[in-house]
């Protein structure tokens, strides 16, 4: 794969000034994927600010489900391809070919309550939420943490 960081830079969000897309936003049919693209592009051109491309607990869910590695994905994003091209790449490289399985996985992640998460994740979020999420806003599901902190609702 060719690397074209100039093309990546034109597509990258400056995460020092703005937020990546919500984990709820889909790319290639998958939740989390669009956010991964934003974070990876920003990382590649040093505009990621406090956001990590990898390791990331959210992205790790998507990588584990699709069988795509962070390194493979980074190489694909580094080509400077558009979201549409990356969506096609994701679908070609994902081990999951059954769209009903993708739908069920998307919905499971969208609906994941904190109490459904590993004890380690719960312990981390127990400290993280009070410092990063507005006090007057309840967290019902995991994705709420991101959307509340990043002021999407």
C-alpha angles and dihedrals in degrees: 000000000000122000119223109175092173089062090044091052092054090053098039124105113225098239090189086072106024142022131262117247119285116272085238092065112097131221121182087000095300130112113227093028096096090051090050090054092051093049094044094049091049091047092051092056097036095251097114097106109184093346119105120211092198137043096034127149092216095049091045089065091055095043092050093049097046097037089229112136123226088241094053091048093048090053091051093048091046090065088074093239120165124251090260092053091047090050089056090046091051092051092047093049102037115104088216110087100161108092091202089060089051090049092050091047092048091051093046090054093044090052099040110132121205089247089060092059129091117279090248091055091046091051091050094047092046087068098031100053098058091051100041109027121071109261096231094056121084121220110224100166136014095259089057089071091064097040094047095045091047092047098241090134 
